[in-house]
Structure formats: structure tokens, C-alpha cells
Amino acid sequence: MSIQSENVSKLYGEQKAVNDVSFTIHSGEIVGFLGPNGAGKSTMMKMITCFLPPNSGKVTVCGYDTVENSMEVRRKVGYLPEHNPLYLDMYVKEYLSFCGRIYKIDRLEQRVMEMIDRVGLGLEQHKQIGALSKGYRQRVGLAQALIHDPEVLILDEPTSGLDPNQLVEIRALITDIGKEKTVMLSTHIMQEVEAICNRALIINRGTLVADKPVSELRNGMDGAGYTLEVEFSDAVSETDLSNLPHVGSVRNVRSNTWLLEVQSDADIRKDVSEFAVQSGTFVLGLQRKEKSLEDVFKELTASR
């Protein structure tokens, strides 16, 4: 395993930023770490990367304790913080060489050029970092996180503030990196998790509320349920609709179109058709919609 958190808690005064959190991330996984602002994501990542010690519990990376063997952990981990801390007056190659010397990397010049090529900085390598766009600065941050060839990559909001084109490029880069390294990334962008992560951890108010493959989270924590959008030719009774089998709630979205929240995997199309006949109307359209990751995220964090 690459990362293991065992009953980890972190307090700031009397506030519990992380509360008894346990999870394991295995080699080769790309895991999304999700949660509202202030949920404890950055605090957890800082404990994994040895910037903060836990008040209780234990974090290990590649078998090394982050408190007792912090130097070994730092050799194994590449870290891109949320606020990318770059020296803006340094040139790209100069900065990466500086980072490489900290890690005492052999054949440093060759390694720097490998990283420049890997993250797509070839045309920008002779520029000052302060002259780069946000997207290219993120690439420099990724290059410094990868310069020592770590086994684990921790990325805190790696695509924050990027334009759509930059988003696509950075996501593709992270996906490529994830083929050979363990990647843990925090983000508020659900489409990003669905696009590049095979698993998601959701934290809310310091407590881990979900740890599932992304495909399972889309269907809700109980693994069942979907939304059915139905358009009738005439007005129907909301009360009668809500009494259909397996229907938990109904919502009118426009005119005679309704969203039915089905609380199981049961196929209720026949029931809807029979309901329409009994109501003296016709079904003009019927579409099944699976829950999105965003829907599940709201369910798990809004009411807690």
C-alpha cells in the first residue's frame, strides 16, 4: 500500500479539523479527495506530506511513519500545494535545477530536461516563472513535485483557476502520471473526478463520509436509485404520482414534465404508463437519469 491513515485526528485549538479518519490507498490508484471548503482536505494532505503531525492516530506512506520517519516519507512523496509556491523571479530551468539539488539528484541536467518534456514546458523553459500563465505555472509545480521521481503524488486543487483548455491539458497529464504512480488529488470539480479518478474519498466537517469507486458513488451510497423524467400530455396529480411503487419524491420541472426519484433499481415504466392511462393522459417522453457524482456529493455533505 502507498498511503494508510489509521484513526487520524487533528485539532486546531478546540476545533477538530480531521476526526478519526481511516483509509488506505494502494499503488497505482488515482483517488479523488472531495469535500466542501473547510472540510479538512488540506489538513489531511499536510499530514500525509509531513507538514503537520496528527494529534492522534497514524499516517504511513510506503510503509514509513510520517512522524517517526519524515525524511523517508519526503523522499517518496511529490507535493503540489493548493497555492503553488514558486519563485517568480527564477527561470523555469533554474528553478527545477534548484529543486533537484535539494534532492541531490544524479545527472540533474538530464532529469530537468526530462521533466520539462514530460509536463510540456519546452517552449517556456527559458522564461521567468513570473511571466508564465497560470496553466504553465501549474506545470512547473507538477515538474518540481515529480523531479525526484516519487512513488506518491499529492495534488491539492491542481486545476484551480485554469481555463477550459488548460483544464483538459492538466487532466491528461495527471492521468498519464497515474499510470505509474499513486495519485491523490483534492478538487471541487466533480467532472474532474469522474474523468480521471477510479475512486473517491469524501470528507465533511473532518469526518470521512464515503470511500467508494467512482462508478458506485454515481448510484448513491446504497448502490441503488435513479431519476426518471416523464413528460405527460396533460396535467396530472402530484399526490397520485408520488404514490407510484418505488417513488420517493416527485418534482415538477416545467409544464407537464416531472422528475420521479426512484428509490430502487426497479423498472417502473409500466407503472407510469398505466398511471397515464388511468389519468386520461399520454406519456410524451420518458428518460432515465442516473445520479451524478455531484448529486451524491450534495446528499452526503449538505445535511450533516
C-alpha positions, -999 to +999 in steps of 0.1 A: +000+000+000+011+036-007-008+056+019-025+045+051-044+066+075-053+050+108-078+068+131-062+101+124-074+133+141-061+168+140-071+197+162-066+235+159-073+246+194-107+232+202-117+227+166-114+192+152-103+197+116-099+160+110-118+135+131-108+098+133-102+093+096-091+060+083-084+049+047-059+030+025-047+040-009-029+013-029-002+016-055-013+027-089-046+043-078-058+078-087-080+088-058-101+120-056-103+136-022-135+156-020-152+179+005-167+213+010-145+243+019-131+238+054-139+201+054-103+191+063-089+181+029-058+203+030-051+194+066-052+157+058-028+163+029-005+183+050-003+154+075+004+129+047+033+151+034+048+157+069+039+194+071+016+187+101+017+160+128-016+143+137-028+148+173-038+111+174-037+082+150-010+073+125-002+081+088+022+059+069+035+064+033+051+035+016+054+018+050+071+049+067+055+067+096+051+104+087+062+115+122+090+090+130+104+087+095+095+120+079+127+123+058+120+089+042+084+099+035+095+132+019+117+112-005+087+091-015+062+119-019+058+147-045+035+175-034+018+203-052+000+226-026-032+245-034-013+278-035+016+268-058+047+283-040+070+293-069+100+317-070+086+340-097+119+358-104+136+325-113+137+309-147+120+276-153+152+256-158+169+274-130+140+267-106+138+230-114+176+227-111+173+243-077+146+218-066+167+189-080+198+200-060+177+198-028+171+161-035+207+156-045+196+141-079+223+125-101+225+136-137+205+167-127+205+185-161+192+154-178+165+150-152+154+186-156+151+183-193+131+150-189+106+169-166+104+199-190+095+175-218+071+155-196+050+184-185+051+203-218+073+232-208+097+230-238+087+264-253+087+281-218+119+267-203+139+299-208+112+322-194+109+336-159+082+319-139+065+352-132+059+357-169+041+324-173+003+319-174-015+301-146-016+269-166+021+269-172+029+277-136+009+246-126+030+226-150+061+240-133+046+230-099+040+195-112+075+193-126+090+202-092+067+176-075+080+149-099+117+159-102+128+133-076+107+105-092+084+100-061+062+069-057+033+090-044+019+123-058-003+146-036-021+173-055-042+199-037-066+217-061-042+212-091-066+228-117-079+257-096-083+288-118-074+272-151-093+279-183-111+251-201-082+243-225-057+243-196-080+220-176-080+194-204-042+195-207-035+192-169-061+164-165-045+145-194-011+150-177-023+137-143-040+107-160-007+099-177+013+102-145-012+080-127-003+051-149+030+047-130+024+064-096-001+067-068-020+099-071-042+116-045-058+149-056-083+172-040-108+191-061-142+208-061-148+198-097-169+167-099-163+163-137-126+161-129-131+132-105-153+114-130-128+119-158-096+108-141-102+091-108-111+055-102-120+061-066-132+089-043-129+098-007-155+123+006-148+142+038-172+165+056-165+185+088-135+164+094-152+131+091-149+106+062-184+101+049-177+080+018-149+058+003-161+041-029-152+036-065-165+065-086-188+042-105-205+031-073-208+066-059-227+077-090-256+054-080-257+066-044-243+051-013-269+024-012-259+013-047-295+018-060-318+045-072-322+068-102-342+097-115-370+092-141-380+123-162-416+119-175-435+143-198-473+139-199-496+154-225-519+168-198-518+179-162-515+151-136-518+149-098-486+153-078-500+132-050-510+103-073-476+104-089-458+102-055-479+071-047-464+051-076-444+020-064-407+027-055-412+065-060-397+085-031-404+120-042-416+139-073-408+174-086-424+194-114-397+209-136-418+225-163-454+224-175-464+187-175-429+173-170-420+157-137-388+142-121-395+110-102-369+099-076-369+061-078-356+045-046-346+012-061-334-003-094-369-014-102-381-006-137-413+015-132-420+024-168-450+001-170-464+016-138-460+051-152-478+041-185-507+025-166-509+057-144-511+078-175-540+057-190-559+059-157-553+097-156-566+102-191-533+114-205-504+102-226-467+098-219-449+120-245-414+114-232-396+092-206-359+093-198-339+075-171-312+096-155-285+081-132-274+101-102-244+123-109-214+124-086-224+160-078-259+148-066-243+122-043-218+148-030-246+172-021-265+144-003-235+134+017-224+169+027-254+192+027-274+177+056-246+169+080 
